[in-house]
Amino acid sequence: MQLFLVRHAIAAPSTPERPDATRPLTRAGREKFIRAARGARALGWRFDHLYHSPLTRALETAELLRPLLDGPMTALPDLARTPDEEMLAHIEGTSVALVGHEPHLGALLAWLVTGDPGRGERFCFKKGGVALLAGEPRPGAMTLQGFLPPKVLRGVGSR
């Protein structure tokens, strides 16, 4: 399996009127991520399944990846919390994208590559950044093939 871990794009701050779960992408966040998605397309990335956290900013980021999607897009509440075996049991496909949040994506990356989710702070996911993994999606069994900040993807997309 190829697994793409995607941190949501830049979102509006939470306020008393706008709780964390409903924070939308900012205009700049949307525009930057559209350019990053163009870079992903230029790299030939395609997904046969895309899972996203149910939080607004992750859903909106996932929608911007829809042009790269050949299959279903599914909300996965597990992506809004610490990763566990139950989350992995839901993931199906051969080229899969997961759109979520920090610190959970860092913990997921560390868990899948090293077997230790406690090492997640070693992976600094920029907003709109992507980690590409390959292998069997289980703890310690995947190989990190790439870890791209959004600026790199935007650069590829502008060529």
Buried (B, 14 or more C-beta within 10 A) or exposed (E): BBBBBBBBBBBBEEEEEEEBEEBBBBEEBBBBBBBBBBBBBBBEBBBBBBBBBEBBBBBBBBBBBEEBBEBEBEBBEBBBEEBEEEBBEEBBBEBBBBBBBBEBBBBBBBBBBBEEBEBBEEBEBBBBBBBBBEBEBEBEEBEBEEBBBBBBBBBBBEE
